[in-house]
């Protein structure tokens, strides 16, 4: 009976994985997808292919998508290993940022009423200051946009920089350094993440202090005008002579609480400021999403992609591939998008 049950379970899993690898859930050829959900419930997915940026949209809660639209061509664009176009959406606009290997951050804006993308210029106000190619963007629901990235303009070492954009403004705000490591630089190859809820903005990054590569969060209560001292996440530490190339993810809950997920020594942890970390699973490239009280946590274990509806810890299979991202679709379920063998795939569940 056990052997029969194991065969049935294995066969069912094979059927599930097979159904997630056909053209029914294929968006297009490319890498490093990012996903956003705007105020009207429209899902957008951005991804890169060589030096081109593409975007697709779904107006039926992720059942179907438009054909990939070319947003822009960016020569020598960073792509791969958490580098690639970033996307966020708000009330009237969506914004994409992309970085080239010369260290410049370019941005593109979509006016929702026209459906047209427009090239807008640079985010970084010092030419060539962001060669590492690692950044994140976020938006509230009132057309306020925020960006955080690794920047070397201070002593040619990577520190955490920040800028914001409001409404129909044509330029991002003056770039400001929100954290400088006392040990020369922050972790050089881990992507910082940023989240917003109302006037509260939070940035998480992997630090480099006394030989440890731990995650830290700095927070603003005034839309990024000032930031608090950075606070370490979790109680233990990771002594590492190298870069894990895995920066984790954070969100701000409706109750204004910062919630983070990240990897240490191949283990995925959930943590809030000042509290011990909670072990979730073995894996890497984790992400946190959701608009409700309880977040969705996605992660990769080898090439298997899973989701946890925290505080539950039992994972559910999404598919196979890498760099999975998620959005919560209120009463209609959750939407996931990921990279698989140079193809962008999606699933609603």
N, C-alpha and C positions, 0 to 999 in steps of 0.2 A: 504493500500500500504506500509506503514512504517513497519507493522508487517511482511509482505511478504519479504520485503527487508532485514530486520534484520535476518529472518530465512535463507535466501539465503546466507547472509554474514557469519552467524554462521556455516552453513553447509559447506561452502567453506573452512573456517578456520579449521574445524574438518578434512576435507579431506586432507588438506595440512599437518597438524600435524601427521595424520595417515601415510601419505606417507613418512614422515621423521623418522618413527619408525620401519620400516621393515628392512629385511636383505640387501636390496639393498644399504643402506648407512652405513652398519656396518663394522668397521675395525677389532674389536676384543674385548675381555673382558679386562677391565683394568680401570685405573684412570689417571687423570691429564695429558692430552695430550699436547704436544708442537709440533709446525710445523715449517719447514724451507723450503726455496726455493733456490736451488743452481744456479750457473751461467748458467747451461745448461737447466734450467727450470724443474729439477726433484724435486718433492715434497716429503719430508720425514716427517713422524709423529712418535714421540717417546711417549711411555706411560709406566706406571708401573703396575704391578700386584703382590701384596704381596712383595716378595723380588726379583722380576725379572724385567728386563728392556727389552722391546720389541721395534722394529722399523719396519715400513713398508715404501714402496716407490712407487711412481707413476711416470711413464715415459710418460703418456698421459694426462698431465694437470689435474689430479684429476678425471678422468673418472673411472679408476680402480686402485687397489692397489695389491702389492705383499702380500703373506702370512706373518703374523708377524714372524720376525726373532728374536731369543733370542740373545741379545747383551751381557748380563752378569747377574749373580746373585749376589746381594749385601745384605747380612744378615742385618736385622734391618734397612732397607732403609726407610728414610722419605718419606711419601706418603700421600697426602690429604691436603686440606686447603692451596693451592698454593705451597705446597711442593711436590717434585717429580723430575724425570729426566728432565734436560734442554737440548735443542738442538739448534745448529746453523750450517749453512753450508756456504762454500766458494768455491773457484775455484777448488781445488784439494782434499779437505778434508771436512768432517763433524765431529763435536765434540759433545759428550754427556757428561754432568756432572751429578752426583748423590751423595747424602749425606746420611751418616748413622747417627744413633741416638747417636753415640759416639762423633760426631762432626768432622768427616772427609769428605772431598770432593774428590771423585774419578772421573777420566775422562777416556773416551774411544774415540778412533779415527777411523774413516772410511776413508780409501784411496779409492777415487772414481774409480780409475783405476782397483782395485782388487775386490771391493765390499765386503771387509772383515773388520769387527770391531775388534779392538785390545785394550785390557786393558793396560792403560799407567801409572797408579799410582795415586798419590794425587796432588791436586791443592794447598791446604793450606800447607804451609811449617812449621806449628807448629801443632803437633798432637793434635786432639781433640778441636780445637779452634772455631769450627762452629757448636755447638750443636743445634741451633735453626732450622737449615735445610732450610734456605731461601736464595736463590741466583738467579742470572740471568747471561746469557752469550750472546755474540753477536759477529759478524764477519763482516769484510769488504769483498770485492770481490777478494782480493789478499792473502788469507790465513793468515790473522792476526786476532787472536781471543782474546776476552776480557771477564773478569769475575768480578762481584761485589757481595759481600755477607755480611751477618751479622757475626761478629767475636768478641769473648770475650777475646782475649789474652791480651788486655789492661785493667787491673783492674777488670777482670771478668765481664765486662759490654759490651753490644752489641754496636759496632761501625761499620763504613763502610770500608771494605777492598777491595783491587783491585789487579788483576794480569793480565798479558798478555802472549800470546804465538804466536810465529812467525813460519810460514812454517812447516818444518819437525823437528823442535826442539823437544827434548824428555821431556823437563821440562818447566813448567810455570815460569815466572819471579818471583823474590823476592817479596813476598806479602808486600803491602804498605797500610797504613791507610790513606784514603783520606778525612775522616771526623770523628771528635770526638765531641760529643755533650758536651757543657759546663754544661749541666744539667745531668751529669752522663752517659746517654746512649741515643741512638736513639730509636724509637718505636720498641718494642721487637718482635712483631709478624706480621710485614708487610714486604712483599717481596720487596727488592730493584729492580730496573730495569736499564738496560744499553742499549745504542744504539751507533752506529758508522756510520760515513759518511766520507770516506777518512781518513784524519789524525785527525778528530774531534771525540772525545768520550764524551758522557754525561751519568751521573748516576743520577737517581732520587730515593729518599728514603723518608719515613715518619719520621719526626723528633719528638722530645719530648723536647719542650722548654717552660718554664713558664706555664706548664700545658696544652699546646696546641699540637695537633697532626696534623701538617701541612706538606705539601709536599715541599721538597727542591731539587734543582738541582745543581750539581757541574760539571764543564766542563773542558775538556782538548783539546788543539789545537795541541798537539805534540804526539799523539798516546799513551797518558796515562803517559808520563814522569812526568808531573806536572798537578795539577788541580787547578781551580779557587776557590775562596771562595764560599760556598754554598749560593744559592739565593732562597728565598721563592717563591712559585708559588701562584698566586692569591692575592687578597687584604684583604679578610676576614680571620677569623681564626676559629679553632675548639677546644674549651676547652673541654677536655674529660679525665675523670679519668678511663682509660682503653685503650684497643687496638682494633681498628676496624678490624684488620686482613685483610686489603685491601690496597695494596701498589700502585695501579694505574699502568700507563705505559707511555712510552715516545718513540719518534722517532726523528731523525734528517732529515729534509727535503732535497731534492736535492739542495735547496738554502741555506743550512747550518743553518737552523733555528730549534731550539728545540721546539717541540710540545708535550704537555703533556695532559693526561686525568686522572682523579682521582675522588674519592668519598668523599663527606663531608656531614654528617648528612643525608645519604640516597639519596643525589643528585649527579648526574654525571656532572662534569665540564671539559671544555677544557680551557687550558691556555698556553700562551707563556711567557717567562721571561720578567718581568717588565710591563706586561699588565694585566688589570682586567680579571678575569675568566668569561667564557661564560657558562651559564646553558644549559644543553642538555636534561636531562631526569631524572626521578626517577630510581634508580637502584644501582648496585654494581658490583664488579669484572670486571671493564672495561679494555679495551685494545685498543691500537692504532697500526695500521700497514699500509703498502702501500709503494710503491716505487715512486709514482708520486707526483705531486704538492699537491694534496688534499688527506688527509688520510682517512682510514677506521677506524671507532670507533665502537667497539662491547661492549655490556654490558648485564647484567642479571637483570631482574626485576621479583622477585619471581623465578619461574623456566622457564620463557620465555626469549629466547635469541634473541637479536635484533642487527641490524647494521645500522649505520648512515654514509652516504657518505658526510663527512664534506666538505664545510660549510653548506650543507643542514642539516636540523634538523629533517626531517621526517624519523622515523625508519622503517626498513623492517624486517619482521619476518625471523629468521633463523631456529629455532626449539625450542625444550624444553630440559632443562637439566641445565648444569652449566659449568663454566670455558671454555668458547668459545675462540678460537684463530683463527687468519685469516692471509692469505697472498694474495697479489694482483698478479693476473696472466696476467699482461699486457692486451693484446687485447682479451684474452680468458675468462675474467671474474675474479671472486674472489672465494677463497677456504676457507671453514670454517671447523673446527673440534672442538668437544666438548665431554664432559662426560655426560652420561645419564644412571643412575641406573647401575653403574659399567660396562658400555659398552662405547666404543669409536665410535662415529658416525661422519659423514662428509657430507658436501653439497657443491656443486659448483653452484654459481649463479651470 
